[in-house]
Amino acid sequence: MSEESESVSVPVPEIRGVTPDRLLHTGGSDRPAAEDLVLASGRDLTPATLEWARRRLAQEGRSAIDKQLP
């Protein structure tokens, strides 16, 4: 049996149009915009949904978007 590890780390090529994992993040320090909340809720960006999102963010703050994300 070999003493070398069977797992080998190789670079994964980036696919155009797909956001790489290293750029995906969430965190309490960022301030979500109304657009972020609308998109996280699966709704279309319209004046009505943007106003809905602004009200939710004003009332609930960051937790409004946290409730939408898994």
RAURUR-V644227 format. One line per field, one symbol per residue. ss: DSSP state (h for helix, s for strand, l for the rest). psi: psi as a letter, one per 20 degrees, with the letter a starting at -180 (. if undefined). burial: I if it has 24 or more other C-alpha atoms within 12 Angstrom, else O. Layout:
BEGIN
ss = ???
psi = ???
burial = ???
END
This chain:
BEGIN
ss = llllllllllllllllllllhhhllllllllllhhhhhhhllllllhhhhhhhhhhhhhhllhhhhllll
psi = qqiqqhpppqqpqpppippqhiipqrqihqoqrhhggghhijrqorhghhgghggghhgibhhghhhhq.
burial = OOOOOOOOOOOOOOOOOOOOOOOOOOOOOOOIOIIIIIOOOOOOOOOOOOOOIIOIIOOOOIOIIOOOOO
END
